[in-house]
Amino acid sequence: MGISGLPGTTYVAGHHSAVFELYPKIMDTVTGILELAKATMERHPVTISIAVIFGLQHILRRVRKTRRSRILLRTRERVLVIGASSGIGRAIAHEYAAKGSRVCVVGRREQQLQQVADECASMVPVYAAGSAPDEASRILPIKADFCNVDDMVALREQLEKEWGGLDTLVISAGVSALRPLLEVAGVERRDGAFYPLHAGSEGVRCAVSAGTAAMQGNYVGPLICAVTFIPLLSSTSPAPSILLISSLAAVVPAPTRSLYASTKGASLLLYQSLAIEHPSIAFTYVLPSTVEGDFRASAVDGGHVREADPSKHGLRRDAVAKRCLEAVDRREKAVFIPTFTGRVGHLGYWLFPSIIERIAARKYNYTAQ
Ligand SMILES: NC(=O)c1ccc[n+]([C@@H]2O[C@H](COP(=O)([O-])OP(=O)(O)OC[C@H]3O[C@@H](n4cnc5c(N)ncnc54)[C@H](OP(=O)(O)O)[C@@H]3O)[C@@H](O)[C@H]2O)c1
């Protein structure tokens, strides 16, 4: 019989008694879980603390900020991708085009660039096509070198003319370097001894020249882009955003990558500082580990690939590009791909540097002679 005698109250009362019967079991389970957590915490305090911090950060990231695409509709978004003729930049250009944004693809190889522009044009969704007043310039291929000031200023002028401004700047252009620095200078080390004993002037100049090329492609280019486009972004977009494709190597050192890592680190810190100088712009830095593709062909020191074949073992470009768009939309700051490996490597280097150094040496098949 129900509490008040009304139809359905029997069920309610039955339901309550079932809950009361279950209550001790629920409490037992909760107590068991808490005890297990306590025991695990006692045994692995560092691991659990790191997991809890990452978990909380992940949850906060998800709930904290309004998505940028709610303020700036994708179909209104004007995106400039520097380094879009191949690789990650090309995949990012595809993603934006498929969401109906206006996309300007930039690189030095004209033919590849035109091909990417054609691919992008074929991906524009039906609902977006015809929605922009400047439809003819929805997808813009522009041949330019991001290390060349005149090219970048001309690019800005063209964007002002075609689109009247810019919302999103993506910097994916960069160059690799693959050799131990002393090897670049013509000095080899065998059994702890150097051959020849010292680097000659010519050798030192070789190392300087490779370092300067790495600096140009990984630091000066991003610097020129920042100076050229930050005022345009700030003054013409309701939600300006900059995405820098950095690298895990920018925060976790690796053998044979001294020139690459140091120059990627320089641009990362440059942009991190700019983010404080320009708080109205949302800066996102993506730090992927190895990605599939031909990036290593751009090596400024002509070295060979030592690690496992990136095209077999690397991250998929499309997956990296999707994560980049999500990060920009959520206005995330530093994004490691994969998250766990990247964050553990980053933090691990400061806590247990020698372990991370050993892992890095193994990854790049490097043994100090
Ligand atoms: N691949 C990886 O394993 C990996 C891992 C972590 C981070 N990253 C970073 O991801 C970014 C993209 O790499 P990716 O794998 O996509 O390599 P990619 O296929 O070689 O793409 C590099 C792009 O940059 C452009 N570029 C290079 N120098 C340029 C210049 N001076 N001016 C204009 N464009 C220039 C290239 O175009 P043009 O040659 O036509 O100019 C190309 O479109 C790089 O910044 C790299 O550091 C790569």
The ligand as a MOL file (V3000), in Angstrom:
LIG
                    3D

  0  0  0     0  0            999 V3000
M  V30 BEGIN CTAB
M  V30 COUNTS 48 52 0 0 0
M  V30 BEGIN ATOM
M  V30 1 N 56.6040 16.4460 -39.2260 0
M  V30 2 C 56.8790 16.3080 -37.9370 0
M  V30 3 O 57.2920 15.2280 -37.4640 0
M  V30 4 C 56.6500 17.4580 -37.0030 0
M  V30 5 C 56.6100 17.2070 -35.6360 0
M  V30 6 C 56.4100 18.2740 -34.7620 0
M  V30 7 C 56.2650 19.5500 -35.2660 0
M  V30 8 N 56.3160 19.7680 -36.6050 0 CHG=1
M  V30 9 C 56.1750 21.1460 -37.1110 0
M  V30 10 O 55.0680 21.1830 -37.9740 0
M  V30 11 C 55.2530 22.1850 -38.9560 0
M  V30 12 C 54.8620 21.6260 -40.3100 0
M  V30 13 O 55.6050 20.4670 -40.5970 0
M  V30 14 P 55.1070 19.4240 -41.6850 0
M  V30 15 O 55.3100 18.0780 -41.1230 0
M  V30 16 O 53.7930 19.8050 -42.1870 0 CHG=-1
M  V30 17 O 56.2460 19.6390 -42.7970 0
M  V30 18 P 56.1610 19.9630 -44.3560 0
M  V30 19 O 55.2670 19.0050 -45.0280 0
M  V30 20 O 57.5920 20.0620 -44.8070 0
M  V30 21 O 55.4840 21.3980 -44.4020 0
M  V30 22 C 56.2130 22.5520 -44.1740 0
M  V30 23 C 55.4750 23.6840 -44.8650 0
M  V30 24 O 56.1720 24.8820 -44.5730 0
M  V30 25 C 56.3370 25.6070 -45.7650 0
M  V30 26 N 57.5070 26.4460 -45.6440 0
M  V30 27 C 58.7330 26.1180 -45.2240 0
M  V30 28 N 59.5340 27.1830 -45.2720 0
M  V30 29 C 58.7750 28.2120 -45.7400 0
M  V30 30 C 59.0400 29.5650 -46.0290 0
M  V30 31 N 60.2490 30.0820 -45.8650 0
M  V30 32 N 58.0320 30.3390 -46.4510 0
M  V30 33 C 56.8020 29.8400 -46.6520 0
M  V30 34 N 56.4910 28.5540 -46.4040 0
M  V30 35 C 57.4830 27.7550 -45.9630 0
M  V30 36 C 56.4970 24.5530 -46.8470 0
M  V30 37 O 56.1040 25.0670 -48.0960 0
M  V30 38 P 57.0870 25.4670 -49.2870 0
M  V30 39 O 58.2290 24.5000 -49.2690 0
M  V30 40 O 56.2030 25.3530 -50.4800 0
M  V30 41 O 57.5010 26.8580 -49.0040 0
M  V30 42 C 55.4790 23.5340 -46.3830 0
M  V30 43 O 54.1970 23.8910 -46.8540 0
M  V30 44 C 56.7100 22.6340 -38.8460 0
M  V30 45 O 56.7420 23.8910 -38.2310 0
M  V30 46 C 57.3470 21.6010 -37.9400 0
M  V30 47 O 58.3640 22.1520 -37.1350 0
M  V30 48 C 56.4950 18.7480 -37.4900 0
M  V30 END ATOM
M  V30 BEGIN BOND
M  V30 1 1 1 2
M  V30 2 2 2 3
M  V30 3 1 2 4
M  V30 4 1 4 5
M  V30 5 2 4 48
M  V30 6 2 5 6
M  V30 7 1 6 7
M  V30 8 2 7 8
M  V30 9 1 8 9
M  V30 10 1 8 48
M  V30 11 1 9 10
M  V30 12 1 9 46
M  V30 13 1 10 11
M  V30 14 1 11 12
M  V30 15 1 11 44
M  V30 16 1 12 13
M  V30 17 1 13 14
M  V30 18 2 14 15
M  V30 19 1 14 16
M  V30 20 1 14 17
M  V30 21 1 17 18
M  V30 22 2 18 19
M  V30 23 1 18 20
M  V30 24 1 18 21
M  V30 25 1 21 22
M  V30 26 1 22 23
M  V30 27 1 23 24
M  V30 28 1 23 42
M  V30 29 1 24 25
M  V30 30 1 25 26
M  V30 31 1 25 36
M  V30 32 1 26 27
M  V30 33 1 26 35
M  V30 34 2 27 28
M  V30 35 1 28 29
M  V30 36 1 29 30
M  V30 37 2 29 35
M  V30 38 1 30 31
M  V30 39 2 30 32
M  V30 40 1 32 33
M  V30 41 2 33 34
M  V30 42 1 34 35
M  V30 43 1 36 37
M  V30 44 1 36 42
M  V30 45 1 37 38
M  V30 46 2 38 39
M  V30 47 1 38 40
M  V30 48 1 38 41
M  V30 49 1 42 43
M  V30 50 1 44 45
M  V30 51 1 44 46
M  V30 52 1 46 47
M  V30 END BOND
M  V30 END CTAB
M  END
